[in-house]
Amino acid sequence: MTPVNAAEVAERIAKRGPAEWVDLAGCEISDVDFGHAHNATALERFDLRGATLIRCAFTNGYLRDVKCQEAQLIDCDLRYADIERTSFKRARLTGCDLYRARLGPSCIFEAADISDCSLNLARFDGVVLPRSAIADGQRPGLLQERKADFQKFHQRLTALGRGDDPARTPLHLSRRHRESADIYRALSAHWASNGATRDAGWAYYQARRLETQAQRPDNVLHRRRCERAQEPSELTSPGIVLGTMRWFNGALAGLVAGYGESPLRVVATTLAMVVVFAVAYLALGVAGGPTDPLWLRATDALLFSTQAMTASLDADVTQRWLRWAATLQTTAGITLLGLLGFCLGNRLRNA
C-alpha cells in the first residue's frame, strides 16, 4: 500500500483534467482534510478503491461519483457530508462520525460494515443500506449501545480536536440509549419507505428496547444527575415517576409480545399463564376429587384453567374467590388473544 501525504493528494487533484478521476486507489492516506469546517467543498470523481484513510476529514463535503469499494475509513470525520452516487461496497468504517450527514441516492453500503460509527442525526435519503451493515458488523449494533466503545469514541474526538467539552462526556453517555433509539427509529422509517418491512420491524423493535432501557429508574436518575451538573435549566423528560411507569409498561410489552413483533412470545405467555393458574387450582383443590390420583387431579386442573382462559367454563363455580380468579383469567385470555392477532398481523405484513 502506497503512503500518500496531504501535499501529494493536493498535487494529484491539481493535475486532474476536466473529465479525469483523482486516482488514489490502494493508497494509505493519513490526516488529510478533504472538506472544510465552515464551507461546502465539492469532491467529485475520486477513486479510493482499496484505500486506507486514517483521520481524514470530509466535513461539509459534497461527495459525488466517489469510489470507496473495499476501502477502510478509520476515525474519519464525515459530519455534515452530503453523499450521493458513492459506493462503499465491502468497505469498513471504524470510529467515523456521520453526525448530520446525508446519505443520498445511489449511496451504496452493500456488504459494508458501519457498526462502529456514529450515525447520530444522519439522514437516510435514498441510500442503499442493508441491515447487515449494522446488525452483522465487527461489533453488531450501534456504537451508542456499547458504553465502553462510545466513551472511547468521544475520547478520540477530543484528542483530534473535533469533540465536545470533555466534561460533557458523562452527559452524552447518559443519553446514549435515547440517541441510539432515535437512530433506529430513523432507520425503521427509511426501510419502511423502501418496502423493507422486515428490516423496518427489526429496527422498530431495537428502538423500543432502547427506549425502555433509557426509562429504567437507574438510567433516569443517572441522566438527571448529569443534566443538573451540565445543563440545570434544560432537564429532559421523562422524570423518575413517569419514566418508571413507562419503563414498566415497556418491559412488560417487550416480555409478553416483543413490542408487537413476536407472536411466539404471546403464545408462550398464554401457555405459561394457563400452567400457573392450573398449579394454583391444583394446590387449592379446585379440580378433581380428594380420592383421585395426582395425575387425574392435575389433568382436571389444567382443563379447568384452559376453559377459564378461553371463557368456556362448563363447571358450576360457587366460591366467590374462584369466580374472581376465573374472571381475571378470562380477561387476560381475551387480551392475549387480541395481542396475538396484532402480532400476527405485523408478521404477515412484514413477510
C-alpha positions as CSV (number, residue, x, y, z in Angstrom):
1,M,0.0,0.0,0.0
2,T,1.4,3.4,-1.1
3,P,1.5,6.1,1.6
4,V,0.3,9.5,0.4
5,N,0.5,12.7,2.3
6,A,-1.6,15.9,2.1
7,A,0.8,17.6,-0.4
8,E,0.7,14.6,-2.7
9,V,-3.1,14.4,-2.6
10,A,-3.3,18.2,-3.4
11,E,-0.9,17.6,-6.3
12,R,-2.9,14.8,-7.8
13,I,-6.1,16.9,-7.5
14,A,-4.4,19.8,-9.2
15,K,-3.1,17.7,-12.1
16,R,-6.5,16.2,-12.8
17,G,-8.1,17.1,-16.2
18,P,-11.7,18.3,-16.6
19,A,-13.1,14.8,-17.1
20,E,-10.5,12.7,-15.3
21,W,-10.5,11.0,-11.9
22,V,-8.3,11.5,-8.9
23,D,-6.6,8.2,-8.6
24,L,-5.9,7.3,-5.0
25,A,-6.8,3.6,-5.3
26,G,-4.8,1.4,-2.9
27,C,-3.2,4.3,-1.1
28,E,-2.8,4.9,2.6
29,I,-3.9,8.4,3.4
30,S,-3.5,9.9,6.8
31,D,-4.6,13.3,8.3
32,V,-5.8,14.8,5.1
33,D,-8.6,17.4,5.2
34,F,-10.7,16.9,2.1
35,G,-13.5,19.1,3.3
36,H,-13.8,22.5,5.1
37,A,-15.1,23.1,8.6
38,H,-17.3,26.0,7.5
39,N,-17.7,26.0,3.7
40,A,-19.1,23.3,1.4
41,T,-16.5,21.5,-0.6
42,A,-17.2,19.6,-3.8
43,L,-15.5,16.2,-4.1
44,E,-16.2,14.6,-7.4
45,R,-14.6,11.7,-9.3
46,F,-12.3,10.3,-6.6
47,D,-11.1,6.7,-6.9
48,L,-10.5,5.4,-3.4
49,R,-11.0,1.7,-4.0
50,G,-9.0,-0.4,-1.6
51,A,-7.5,2.7,0.1
52,T,-7.0,3.2,3.8
53,L,-8.0,6.6,5.1
54,I,-6.9,7.4,8.6
55,R,-8.2,10.5,10.5
56,C,-9.2,12.2,7.2
57,A,-11.9,14.9,7.3
58,F,-14.7,15.3,4.8
59,T,-16.7,17.8,6.8
60,N,-19.2,19.7,4.7
61,G,-18.1,17.8,1.7
62,Y,-20.3,17.2,-1.3
63,L,-19.3,13.7,-2.4
64,R,-20.4,12.8,-5.9
65,D,-19.1,9.9,-8.0
66,V,-16.7,8.6,-5.4
67,K,-15.5,5.0,-5.5
68,C,-14.8,3.6,-2.0
69,Q,-15.2,-0.1,-2.6
70,E,-13.3,-2.2,-0.2
71,A,-11.8,0.9,1.4
72,Q,-11.1,1.3,5.1
73,L,-12.0,4.6,6.8
74,I,-10.6,4.9,10.3
75,D,-11.6,7.8,12.6
76,C,-12.7,9.9,9.7
77,D,-14.8,13.0,10.0
78,L,-17.9,12.9,7.8
79,R,-20.0,15.4,9.7
80,Y,-22.5,17.3,7.6
81,A,-21.3,15.5,4.5
82,D,-23.7,15.2,1.6
83,I,-23.0,11.9,-0.2
84,E,-24.5,10.8,-3.5
85,R,-23.5,8.3,-6.2
86,T,-20.8,6.9,-3.9
87,S,-20.1,3.3,-3.4
88,F,-18.9,1.9,-0.1
89,K,-19.4,-1.7,-1.2
90,R,-17.4,-4.1,1.1
91,A,-15.9,-1.1,2.8
92,R,-15.2,-1.0,6.5
93,L,-15.8,2.2,8.5
94,T,-14.3,2.3,12.1
95,G,-14.8,5.2,14.5
96,C,-16.2,7.5,11.9
97,D,-18.5,10.4,12.8
98,L,-21.5,10.8,10.4
99,Y,-23.3,13.4,12.5
100,R,-26.0,15.1,10.4
101,A,-24.5,13.5,7.2
102,R,-26.9,13.0,4.3
103,L,-26.7,9.5,2.7
104,G,-28.5,10.2,-0.5
105,P,-29.5,8.4,-3.7
106,S,-27.1,5.9,-5.2
107,C,-25.1,5.9,-2.0
108,I,-24.3,2.2,-1.6
109,F,-23.3,0.3,1.6
110,E,-23.8,-3.3,0.2
111,A,-21.7,-5.8,2.2
112,A,-20.2,-2.8,4.1
113,D,-19.6,-2.5,7.9
114,I,-20.5,0.7,9.7
115,S,-21.4,-0.8,13.0
116,D,-18.6,1.1,14.8
117,C,-19.6,4.5,13.6
118,S,-21.8,7.2,15.0
119,L,-25.0,7.8,12.9
120,N,-26.5,10.4,15.2
121,L,-29.0,12.6,13.4
122,A,-27.8,11.2,10.0
123,R,-30.4,11.5,7.1
124,F,-31.1,8.3,5.2
125,D,-32.4,9.8,1.9
126,G,-32.4,7.1,-0.7
127,V,-29.3,5.3,0.5
128,V,-28.8,1.5,-0.2
129,L,-28.2,0.5,3.4
130,P,-28.8,-3.2,4.2
131,R,-29.5,-4.2,7.8
132,S,-26.3,-6.4,7.8
133,A,-24.1,-3.3,7.7
134,I,-25.2,-2.6,11.2
135,A,-26.5,-5.9,12.6
136,D,-23.8,-8.2,11.4
137,G,-20.7,-6.0,11.6
138,Q,-17.5,-6.1,13.5
139,R,-19.4,-5.0,16.6
140,P,-23.1,-5.8,15.9
141,G,-25.5,-2.9,16.7
142,L,-25.0,0.8,17.0
143,L,-22.0,2.4,18.6
144,Q,-24.1,4.2,21.2
145,E,-25.3,0.8,22.5
146,R,-21.9,-0.1,23.8
147,K,-20.9,2.2,26.6
148,A,-17.2,1.5,26.6
149,D,-16.9,1.9,22.8
150,F,-18.9,5.1,22.9
151,Q,-16.7,6.6,25.6
152,K,-13.6,5.8,23.6
153,F,-15.2,7.4,20.6
154,H,-15.7,10.6,22.5
155,Q,-12.1,10.4,23.8
156,R,-10.8,10.1,20.3
157,L,-12.9,13.0,19.1
158,T,-11.4,15.1,21.9
159,A,-7.9,14.0,21.1
160,L,-8.5,15.0,17.4
161,G,-9.9,18.4,18.4
162,R,-13.4,17.6,17.0
163,G,-15.3,16.6,20.1
164,D,-17.4,18.4,22.7
165,D,-16.0,19.6,26.0
166,P,-14.6,16.5,27.7
167,A,-16.5,17.5,30.9
168,R,-19.7,16.8,28.9
169,T,-18.8,13.2,28.0
170,P,-20.7,11.8,31.0
171,L,-23.8,13.7,29.8
172,H,-23.5,12.2,26.3
173,L,-23.1,8.7,27.8
174,S,-26.2,9.2,30.0
175,R,-28.2,9.9,26.8
176,R,-26.8,7.2,24.7
177,H,-29.9,4.9,24.9
178,R,-32.2,7.6,23.7
179,E,-29.8,8.6,21.0
180,S,-29.4,5.1,19.6
181,A,-33.2,4.6,19.8
182,D,-33.7,7.7,17.6
183,I,-31.2,6.3,15.1
184,Y,-33.1,3.0,14.9
185,R,-36.4,5.0,14.5
186,A,-34.9,6.8,11.5
187,L,-33.7,3.5,10.1
188,S,-37.1,1.9,10.6
189,A,-38.8,4.8,8.7
190,H,-36.2,4.6,5.9
191,W,-36.6,0.8,5.4
192,A,-40.4,1.0,5.6
193,S,-40.5,3.7,2.9
194,N,-38.4,1.4,0.7
195,G,-40.6,-1.7,1.3
196,A,-38.1,-3.5,3.5
197,T,-40.8,-4.1,6.1
198,R,-38.9,-6.9,7.9
199,D,-35.9,-4.7,8.4
200,A,-38.1,-1.9,9.5
201,G,-39.8,-4.2,12.1
202,W,-36.3,-5.2,13.4
203,A,-35.2,-1.6,13.7
204,Y,-38.5,-0.7,15.5
205,Y,-38.0,-3.5,18.0
206,Q,-34.5,-2.2,18.7
207,A,-35.8,1.3,19.1
208,R,-38.5,0.3,21.6
209,R,-36.0,-1.9,23.5
210,L,-33.5,1.0,23.9
211,E,-36.3,3.5,24.8
212,T,-37.3,1.1,27.6
213,Q,-33.7,1.0,28.8
214,A,-33.5,4.8,28.7
215,Q,-36.5,5.0,31.1
216,R,-35.2,2.5,33.6
217,P,-35.1,4.2,37.0
218,D,-31.3,3.9,37.5
219,N,-30.7,5.3,34.0
220,V,-33.2,8.2,34.5
221,L,-31.5,9.1,37.9
222,H,-28.0,9.0,36.3
223,R,-29.2,11.2,33.4
224,R,-30.8,13.7,35.7
225,R,-27.7,14.0,37.8
226,C,-25.5,14.6,34.7
227,E,-28.0,17.2,33.4
228,R,-28.1,19.0,36.7
229,A,-24.3,19.2,36.6
230,Q,-24.1,20.4,33.0
231,E,-27.5,21.8,31.9
232,P,-29.6,22.5,35.0
233,S,-32.0,24.7,33.1
234,E,-32.7,22.0,30.3
235,L,-33.7,18.8,32.0
236,T,-35.0,16.3,29.5
237,S,-38.1,14.2,30.1
238,P,-39.3,11.8,31.5
239,G,-38.6,12.3,35.2
240,I,-38.3,9.4,37.6
241,V,-42.0,8.9,38.2
242,L,-43.2,9.0,34.6
243,G,-40.0,7.2,33.5
244,T,-40.6,4.3,35.9
245,M,-44.2,3.9,34.7
246,R,-43.1,3.9,31.0
247,W,-40.2,1.5,31.8
248,F,-42.6,-0.9,33.5
249,N,-45.0,-0.8,30.5
250,G,-42.2,-1.1,28.0
251,A,-40.6,-4.0,29.9
252,L,-43.9,-5.8,30.1
253,A,-44.6,-5.2,26.4
254,G,-41.2,-6.5,25.4
255,L,-41.5,-9.6,27.6
256,V,-45.1,-10.5,26.6
257,A,-45.1,-9.6,22.9
258,G,-41.7,-8.4,21.8
259,Y,-43.2,-4.9,21.3
260,G,-45.7,-6.3,18.9
261,E,-43.2,-8.2,16.7
262,S,-43.2,-11.7,18.3
263,P,-46.4,-13.8,18.2
264,L,-44.4,-16.7,19.8
265,R,-43.9,-14.7,22.9
266,V,-47.6,-14.1,23.2
267,V,-48.3,-17.8,22.8
268,A,-45.6,-18.7,25.4
269,T,-47.1,-16.1,27.8
270,T,-50.6,-17.6,27.3
271,L,-49.4,-21.2,27.9
272,A,-47.4,-20.0,31.0
273,M,-50.5,-18.3,32.4
274,V,-52.6,-21.5,31.9
275,V,-50.0,-23.6,33.7
276,V,-49.6,-21.1,36.6
277,F,-53.3,-20.9,37.2
278,A,-53.6,-24.7,36.9
279,V,-50.9,-25.2,39.6
280,A,-52.9,-22.8,41.8
281,Y,-56.1,-24.6,41.2
282,L,-54.5,-27.9,41.9
283,A,-52.9,-26.7,45.2
284,L,-56.3,-25.3,46.3
285,G,-58.2,-28.5,45.5
286,V,-60.5,-26.8,42.9
287,A,-60.4,-29.6,40.4
288,G,-60.8,-33.4,40.9
289,G,-61.9,-35.4,43.9
290,P,-59.9,-35.9,47.0
291,T,-59.5,-39.6,46.3
292,D,-58.5,-39.1,42.7
293,P,-54.8,-39.8,41.8
294,L,-52.5,-36.8,41.4
295,W,-52.2,-37.2,37.6
296,L,-56.0,-37.0,37.3
297,R,-56.3,-34.0,39.6
298,A,-53.5,-32.3,37.6
299,T,-55.3,-33.0,34.3
300,D,-58.6,-31.7,35.7
301,A,-56.8,-28.5,37.0
302,L,-55.2,-27.9,33.6
303,L,-58.6,-28.4,31.9
304,F,-60.3,-26.0,34.3
305,S,-57.5,-23.4,33.7
306,T,-57.8,-23.8,29.9
307,Q,-61.6,-23.4,30.0
308,A,-61.3,-20.3,32.2
309,M,-58.7,-18.8,29.9
310,T,-60.9,-19.3,26.9
311,A,-64.2,-18.2,28.6
312,S,-65.7,-21.7,28.1
313,L,-66.2,-22.9,31.6
314,D,-68.8,-25.6,31.9
315,A,-68.5,-26.2,35.7
316,D,-70.7,-24.6,38.3
317,V,-68.5,-22.2,40.1
318,T,-69.9,-21.3,43.6
319,Q,-66.9,-19.9,45.5
320,R,-66.7,-16.2,45.3
321,W,-62.9,-16.1,45.1
322,L,-62.9,-18.7,42.4
323,R,-65.3,-16.6,40.3
324,W,-62.9,-13.6,40.6
325,A,-59.9,-15.8,39.6
326,A,-61.8,-17.2,36.6
327,T,-62.9,-13.8,35.6
328,L,-59.4,-12.4,35.9
329,Q,-58.0,-15.3,33.8
330,T,-60.7,-14.9,31.1
331,T,-59.9,-11.2,30.8
332,A,-56.2,-12.0,30.4
333,G,-57.0,-14.6,27.8
334,I,-59.1,-12.2,25.8
335,T,-56.4,-9.6,26.0
336,L,-53.7,-12.0,24.9
337,L,-55.8,-13.3,22.1
338,G,-56.2,-9.7,20.7
339,L,-52.5,-9.1,21.2
340,L,-51.7,-12.3,19.3
341,G,-53.8,-11.2,16.3
342,F,-52.0,-7.8,16.3
343,C,-48.6,-9.5,16.3
344,L,-49.6,-12.0,13.6
345,G,-50.8,-9.0,11.5
346,N,-47.4,-7.4,11.9
347,R,-45.6,-10.5,10.9
348,L,-47.8,-11.1,7.9
349,R,-47.3,-7.5,6.8
350,N,-43.5,-7.9,7.1
351,A,-43.4,-11.3,5.4
